[in-house]
Amino acid sequence: MSTDQVIGGPLDAVVDRLWTTVAAGDERAATTVIRQALDDGADPETVLLDVIGRVQGRVGDEWAGNRITVAQEHTATAINERAVAVVAGHRVASAEPSMGRVLVACVNGEWHGLPARLVTEVLKLRGWKVDHLGAHVPTPHLVAHIHRTGPDVVALSSSIPTRLPTAHATITACQATGTPVLVGGAAFGPDGQYARLLGADAWAPDARTAADRLERHPLPRPQPDHQPIDDLPHLADQEYTMVARTRPRLVRTVFTGLEEQYPAMRGYTEAQRERTAEDLAHIVDFLGVALYTGDEELFTRFLLWTAGILQARGVPARSLPLALDILGRELKDFPRATDILRHATVRLTTTPLAVSGAAE
């Protein structure tokens, strides 16, 4: 069946119906939409990826555009998770899984669990036995599960680039057990460049591609003498380590500097001050991961996205170059960090802003 059509109506119509119920926070109506599509003969994988997945993408876009609140975004995501459960429960009983065993988990600190759940359900539909560990899985627990179950492959998901150093350690730990690692999610870059940088065995941009990749041929098991990637930029100097270790102090210093140099902050409410501190913490975190990967564009993309988010919320984005300037003065003895900050400042002041749902 074409992915632009489901039994009972065009795909777009089903997407629209699901979006309407999700936006209204009506879980019962949303699950009814999904159940009806499946009862009418819709392909379950199409429903998962091209209906629920598309609606979840719109949830992100609506939040980024300040058209729904954080609470509404969380509610919508929870409803979409229930919709996935409807598809999982609708699966027709079949023979025992025959494709092999996959362990699916999110990197430690990664709370966006829906992408991993979609991968899990698609793999089950394709005949795999899947152990789904969910969001925020500490690496030692993941490795212990590998030793207990002996999967053919580990599928790791991460949406936030600041988790890349943790993902790197997790990939290496899994490979040390002789288990290949497939990674996916926005954290690994639009073309998987960070997956390659961190030594993953394979990368997939979405659940369908991941399943296709594993179907084509098995990932080879890492050899006993497998050596982890050891030439990442952060090992050439101490800049990443120092930025990571001094994060609280850097955030406080930039916050204080903004209060002194950006008069509008003096009238902020307590909630606005808290959000500003959170934004500054994210800036420092993204600077750290840009140092880890040696990719200044990773930091710049985040700053441009942040500027668009602020603009959508009526907050002048001109405070961002000032914050980068204060941070740069604090890090004046770190040449790579100052270069990254300088590059981002130029782009911030010369690039038209556009809001999208792709958070990083």
C-alpha positions, -999 to 999 in steps of 0.1 A, spaced: 0 0 0 13 35 -8 23 55 22 1 84 10 -31 63 14 -47 43 42 -78 22 39 -108 44 48 -93 77 36 -62 96 24 -33 96 48 -34 133 52 -70 131 64 -61 106 91 -32 128 101 -55 158 104 -80 139 125 -53 127 148 -38 161 151 -72 176 160 -77 152 188 -41 154 201 -42 192 200 -75 191 220 -58 168 246 -85 141 239 -68 108 244 -99 87 239 -107 104 206 -71 101 195 -68 64 202 -102 59 185 -88 75 153 -59 51 153 -80 21 161 -104 29 133 -76 33 108 -62 -1 118 -97 -17 117 -102 -3 82 -70 -22 71 -43 5 74 -7 -8 74 5 -6 111 39 6 101 24 34 80 2 44 110 32 45 133 55 65 111 34 84 87 5 93 110 17 93 146 52 103 137 40 132 115 17 144 142 45 143 168 66 163 144 39 189 143 37 190 181 74 201 181 68 227 154 38 241 173 58 244 205 87 260 188 64 285 172 49 294 206 15 282 196 12 256 223 26 256 258 51 232 274 23 215 293 3 211 260 34 196 243 38 171 271 2 162 270 3 157 232 34 136 234 17 114 261 -13 109 239 9 100 209 26 74 231 -9 59 239 -16 59 202 16 39 196 4 15 223 -28 10 203 -9 0 173 13 -24 194 -18 -40 209 -35 -44 175 -6 -65 161 -19 -98 149 -3 -128 167 22 -145 145 50 -170 147 79 -164 170 103 -136 159 127 -150 134 149 -120 125 171 -119 156 172 -99 188 176 -61 192 181 -41 223 166 -6 219 174 21 245 179 59 249 213 72 259 216 81 296 201 116 301 179 114 270 143 117 280 127 119 245 116 83 244 90 83 216 115 79 187 130 48 203 95 34 209 87 38 172 119 19 163 109 -8 187 74 -13 173 86 -12 136 112 -38 144 86 -60 160 64 -57 130 93 -68 108 98 -100 129 125 -90 154 125 -99 191 130 -65 208 140 -56 243 128 -20 248 146 -3 277 131 31 272 144 66 280 174 75 301 192 42 304 224 43 325 252 27 306 261 1 333 225 -11 333 225 -13 295 257 -33 295 244 -57 322 213 -63 300 235 -71 270 254 -97 290 221 -113 302 203 -114 268 230 -114 241 213 -92 215 225 -92 179 226 -54 179 220 -25 202 200 4 188 207 37 206 185 68 203 194 103 212 177 136 202 199 161 220 234 167 208 246 176 244 243 138 251 270 130 224 298 125 249 277 101 269 266 84 236 303 80 228 310 62 260 279 40 256 288 30 221 323 20 232 310 1 262 285 -19 240 311 -27 214 334 -39 242 309 -67 247 312 -77 211 278 -62 202 275 -38 172 257 -5 177 232 12 154 224 48 164 197 73 154 181 105 164 187 142 158 217 142 182 238 124 156 234 151 129 212 154 98 235 130 78 248 110 107 282 127 108 285 124 146 276 87 145 306 82 123 328 104 144 319 85 176 326 51 159 290 37 157 287 6 135 257 21 116 234 51 116 198 55 105 178 88 101 145 72 111 128 40 122 119 27 87 155 31 75 168 15 106 146 -16 100 156 -17 64 193 -15 73 191 -44 97 171 -64 72 196 -61 44 224 -78 63 236 -82 99 259 -57 114 293 -74 119 303 -80 156 332 -58 168 364 -78 169 380 -85 203 409 -61 194 384 -34 185 398 0 195 375 29 203 378 62 185 407 81 203 414 110 180 385 133 189 393 170 191 386 172 229 416 149 235 441 173 219 436 200 246 417 206 279 391 230 266 361 206 266 370 193 301 375 228 315 342 241 301 323 211 314 338 213 348 333 250 352 298 251 338 280 264 369 305 292 373 303 302 336 265 303 338 266 325 369 292 349 354 273 353 321 240 358 340 255 385 362 271 402 332 238 403 314 221 418 343 247 446 343 248 452 305 212 443 294 188 467 313 157 448 302 167 419 325 162 440 356 125 439 350 123 402 345 100 381 366 114 352 386 101 328 360 118 348 333 151 348 352 149 310 357 143 305 319 173 328 311 195 308 334 183 276 317 191 291 283 226 301 294 232 266 307 222 251 274 245 276 256 275 264 277 265 227 272 263 231 235 297 249 235 311 219 253 298 194 228 310 216 199 345 214 215 341 176 220 332 171 183 353 199 169 323 212 150 315 249 153 284 245 132 268 223 158 269 253 182 259 278 156 228 257 146 217 256 182 222 294 186 202 302 155 174 278 167 174 295 201 172 329 186 142 318 166 125 304 197 131 336 216 118 357 187 86 335 186 81 343 223 86 380 219 120 380 235 146 401 217 173 379 204 199 407 206 208 395 241 224 364 226 254 381 210 260 399 243 259 367 262 284 351 238 307 382 242 306 378 280 313 341 277 341 347 253 358 371 277 357 344 304 372 319 280 397 342 264 425 317 271 407 289 251 414 295 214 390 269 201 361 280 223 366 317 214 367 308 177 334 289 180 318 318 199 331 343 173 317 323 144 283 319 161 281 357 168 288 365 131 261 341 120 236 354 146 240 389 134 238 381 96 213 353 93 175 358 90 158 338 118 133 310 112 115 289 138 114 252 133 105 222 155 140 207 152 152 216 186 189 210 179 
